[in-house]
Amino acid sequence: MITLLKNARILSMKDDKIIFGDIAVTDNCISYIGDHYEGQTPDRVIDCQQNLLMPGFKDAHAHTAMVFARSAADDLPLHDWLYETIFPMEAQFQSNDIYHLTKLGILEYLTSGITAAFDMYFVPPEIIRASEEMGFRTVILATSDKEPISLLRERYLGYNKENSLISYQLGIHAEYTTSPERIKAVADLAKELHAPTFTHVGETESEVQGCVKRYGKTPLSYLVSQGFFANGGGAFHCNYFTKEEIELCKKLGIYVVTNPGSNVKLASGIAPLVEYQKAGVKLAIGTDGAASNNSLDMFKEMYLASVLQKVSRKDASAMDGFDVLKMATVGSAHVMGLKDADVLEVGKLADIIMIDLQNPAMQPIHNIPKNIVYAGSKDIVKMTMINGKVLYYNHEFFVNEPIASIYENAQRITDRLGKKKC
């Protein structure tokens, strides 16, 4: 199957240069990028009309199925939000709930040009089933204490195969929700498999203070002392890191995955991204879950990632727009282990989005990459292609289930979960 995307502006994200030309996709990979395609007759031709093709955004920290709690727990601090509302609702989950809720989250990803998500949530087989049926690329992050270490090993070895929509990484939810024994067991497994590890770290000041009280160390320092992050990995949120922890991130190759929308809504804090960047720490962006965000919108995250640095440092030049765009594409792909889907290049996976430059917010055309960050919204996403298949085009979904059915299932589950006062 050959799909030709012709007459396009092309932003590869290898740099900020934009070229004019065509992209050919053979099956699930990019087979041609150049001025004018003259190869084998394509099966499908899409005239891009000089709109922009670029790599899809990668959501480097997500809880996809948490769409069930969108606006169900607003205007609460993190501890109350989590322990008094979210955990009690999650305790009512029934078979297939996560499967149906994940499908709704995937629809929202497609509208935002997100072609892959790093999904940290319960019941991985249900997330995988939903992702495969929808044609969506998902990296599963194993964090449940209830799953035996042997199962994590089995899944890690079983799912991380070439040309698969699904891959699998190791982690824990957080230091404050995980026993020392479990932390050590996951660290030992990661050492055995030479695998990176991932977790929430430094999200709130109270989290940091609690860890210091328990172990005499800040969260990242404690985890490192237990062998966690021995093979690198990623830390989610990272609003409160000491200079020592920043140095540990650089030394051990730990990515900082920022989630500005969720962090400001929960008043958790602002990650000092400029300090991390200056120290040489690698950066990525995630949406977190719709329960705290409340949307799965990479445009909002990119905008906030930049402007919060500017206002908190009182420096309008802080955090360049193109750097943020790179965080949401290349940086997020790398922390998720998706190095075959980071840039537009022959041989890479065809996870491609089209930006509608005819949208008023994209006119007049001046600096397209920065305008995507500072003026862009979901409205400018004209196409989302994953693994060579167009799943969203001109605000229409091309998935294997009626959209109304996905909405109905999600509403039915949400109504049931919300009946119990939390």
N, C-alpha and C positions, 0 to 999 in steps of 0.2 A: 504494500500500500504506500503510494507516494502522494504526499500533500504538498502543493506548492503555494507558498505565501509570497506573492509577487508585489512589486511596486511599493516597497516599504522603506521607511526610515528604520535603521537598525542600530540599537544600542546594545553592544555585546556585554557591557559591564566589565570588560577587561581594562577599560579606561573610560573616559567620559566622551570619547569621540562618537559621532553619529555618522553612519554612511547610508547611502541609498542603494537599494538592490533587492534581491530575492533570497528567500530561505526555502530549501527543499527539505522535507522530512520523509525519511523512508522508515516505515514501521514506527518505531518509538524513538528514533535517533535523528539528529540533524545530519544530513548528508551533503548539503551544499549551502554556502553563504557566498554571495558575490553579486556582481553587477547585473548579470542577466542569465538566468538558468536556461540551458540548452540541452539538458540531459533527457533521460527516458520520459516518455509522456506521462504526466501525473494523472492519478486517479481523481484528484480533487484540486481545484484551483480557487484560492481566495485572493481577491484583489484588495490589497491593504489600503489603497488610495492614499498613499504617502503617510499613513498613520504609523505609529511607532511600535516596533517589536522589541521586546526585551525579555530577560529571564523572569520567570514568575517569582513572586515573593515567597519566602519560606518563613513560616511562623515557628520560631525557635523555642517557644514555650506556650503550651496550650493545654486546656482541659476541655476538649471539644464538647463532650456530652453535658457539660454544665450549663448549656443553654436552658435547661429546665428551670434554673434559678435566675434567669434574666429578669431584673427588676422585682425579684421576690425578696431581696434582702438589701435594699438600698439604704444609704445614709447611716450606716453602722461602722464603727471601728473594726479593724481586722479580727480581733479576738472574739467579739460578740457576733460578728458576721459569720465566722467559721464555726464556733462552738454552739451558738444558740440557734442558728438558722440552717446553715449548710449541712453540717454533720447529721442533725436529726432528719432532714429531708432525705439525705443519701441513705440513711438506715432503712428507708422504706422501699428501696429499689427491688424490683421483681425481675424475673427472667426476661430478657430481650429489651429491657428499658434502655440500656446503654446503646444497644444496636440502633434503635430507632432515633434516639436523641443525637447520636453521632451523625446520622444522615442529615439532620437539620443543620448541624454545625458545618458540615461539608458544603451545603448549599451556600451558606454565608461566606465561607472561604472563597468559593468560586467567584462570587460577585466582587470580591476585593482583590482578585488577581493572585490569591495565595494558592500555590500549586503543591505545597507539602506542609504538614504540621508535625511538630514534635509533641506527641500526645501523651500526657501523664494522667492516666486515670485507671479506674478499676476494670476488671474483666477484659483483658487484652483480646481474647478470641472474638468478643462481640464488636470491638473497635475494628479489628482486622476484617471481619465479615462485612461490616458496613463500608469500609474503605474500598475493599476489593469490588464489591457490587457497584459502588459509585464511580470506580476508576480513579480514586484519589490516592495520592502518595502520602503514606503515613509512616513516621518513625515512632515506634512504641517505646515508651519509657517505663520499665518495670519498677514499681515502687511499693507494692502491697506487702506488708509484713506477713500476711496470711499465706503467701505463696512460698513453698519450700525452695531453698537455694538450688536444689537439683532441677526444679522446673525452670528456674531462670537460666541455668546452664543449657538445658535442653532447648529452650526457645531461642537463646542467643545463637547457638550453633545451627538451629534449624531455619531461622528466618533471614539471616544475613547472607542472602544469596544474590548473585548477579541477576540483573534484569527483573527484579521483583519490585512491586509497588510497596511492599512492606519490609521494613528493617526493624531492628530491635536493639535497645541499649539498656544499660544497667544503672540503677540509682536507688535513692530513698526519697521519701517525701520531704523530710527535713530533719535536722538534728533534734529538734524539740519534740517531734512526734515518733522518734525511732529509738529503740533500745540500743545501748552500746554494743550488745552482742550481735544485733542485726547489722549495725554499721560495720562491724569488724568482719562479719560473714560476707557481706557484699563486697567489701574491700578485698578480701582474700580471693573471692571468685574473679573479680576484675584483674587481680594480679595473675591468677592462673590463665585467664583468657587473653591477657594483654589488652584489656578493654578500658575505654574511658568510662567515667562515672559522672552522674548528674544529680543535682538536688536544689531545693530552695535554700538560699543562704542570705543572711543579712537584710531581710525584708523590712524588719521593724527594729526600733531601738530596744523594745522590751524583749524581743527574741535574743538580741546580743547580750543584754544584761542577764537574762536567764541562763544562758550558756556559760557566761563568766562565773555566775554563782555556783553552777553545778560542777564545772570542770576547771575553773581558773583560766580558761582560754576563750577567745572569741570563736564564733561558730566555724569559720573557714579554717582557722588555725587548729582547732580541735579535730576537725575531720581529717586534715592533713596528717596530724599526729597519729591517727588511727589507720593510716595507710590508704585512706580514701583519696582520690585524685592522683594516685601514684602514676597513672597513665594518662593524665590530663582529663579533659571533659568539660563540663559547663556548670556554671552557678547562675541560678535564676534570681532576679531582682537586684541584689547587691547594692542596696541603698546605703549601707553602713559598713564600710571596710576600713580597717586601719592601714597604715603605710606598710606594715608587715604583711598583711593579707594581699595588698596590691602586688607586692613583690613576689609573693607565693604564686599568684595568678600568672605573672610573667614567667617565672622560673619553671612552673609545672605545666604550662600550656593550658591553663584553665580559661575558657571563654567566659566573659560576662555577658549574660543575656538580659537586657533591660526590658521592663514592661511598664512604660510610663503611664499609660492610660489607667491601668488597674492601681498603680501605686499612688497616683494623685487622687483618684476617687476614694480610696480607702485612707487617704491622708497618711500613708506609710512613709513617704519620703521621696526624695529625688536622687537618683543615682548620679554620682559625680563623673559622668562619662568622659568629660574633658581630661580629668586627672588620669583616668584609666588609659585613655588614648595616648596621652603624653608619656605614660609609663611603658607603653608598648604592649598593653593588654589587648587581646583580640575581642571584638565586640559583635554582638548580634542582637536581634529584636524579636520579641514575642508579644502576643496579645494578652496572655493569661486567659482565664475563662470568662465567658459571657456573664457569669454570676457576679463578677466583681468589676467588669470593664465598662459597659455592658455589651460591647459589640466585638466582633472579630474583624477588625478593620485596620489593615496595615497602614492606610493613609493617615489615620488619626495617630497611630503609634509613631510614624516617622516624623510628623509635624511636632508632636510633643517632645520626642527625643531631642530634636534640635532646639526648639524655642525655650524649653525648660532650662537647658544649659545656658542660654543667652541671658535669661532673666535672673537665674540664680547666681550667675557670675557678673551680672551687670556689664556684659560684653556682647554686643551684637555680632561680633565676628566669631564667637565661640560655636563650635560644632557645625562645620560646613555641610550644606545640603547634600552634596554628592557623597560625602562620607556616610551620611545617614542612609542614602539609597543603597550604598554598597553594604552596609550593615544588614539591611533587610533582604538582600539577595545573596551576595557572595558570602558574607560573614555568617549568616544564618544557615546557609547550605553547608558550610564547612563544619560548624559545630554539630550539625545533625548527621554528619558523615555522608552527605550527599555531594561529594566532589565531582560527580558526573552530571550534576544539574545546577552548577553554580553560574556559568556564563554561557553565552551563545557562541558555540564553536563546533566545527565539524567533528562528529563522533560523540558529542555530548547528548544527554537525554533531551528530548523535545518537550520540555516544560516551559512553555512560551506564553507570554501575554501580549495583547495588543492594546495600546493606549490610544484613545480617540482624541486626536489633535484637533478635530473639528468642534469639540466641546468648547463653549465660550470661555471656560476657565483656563483652557490651554492656548487661547489666542490673546494677543498676537504671539507668534512664535519667536522666542528669544533664546533663553537657556532652558531647554526642555527638561534635563534631569532635575535641576533645582526647582523648576515649576511644578513637577510631579510631587515633590516633597511639600512645598509651601502652598500650593493652590489645588492640588489633586484631591480627588475623592473617589468613592466607588463608581460614581457616574461616568468616569472616564475610562473604565475598564470595558473594552469592546469585545475582547475574546480571552478566554482562559483555556489553554491547551495543556494537557497532562499526558505524558508518555505517548505523545503523537496523536492524541484524540482530543477533538474540540468538545469540551463539556459545557461551555458557556459562550454564547455569541449573540451580540445585539440584545442583551438583557433577556435571553431565553436559555433555559437549561436543556442539556442533552444528556440525560441520565436515564437509567433503566426502570424508573418508578415514577408514577404521577406525582407531581409536586404537592398537589392537594392531599394525597395520601400521607406524605411525609409530615406535612403540617398537622394533619388530624391525629396521627399517632403521637406526635410530640405534645399536642394539647391534652390528649387523653391522659398521658403519663403525668404531665404537670398538674392537671386538676387533681389527680389522685394524691400526689406528693404534697400538694398544698392544703389538703383537707385537715391534716394534723397541725395544730398550732405549735409553732417552734419558738 
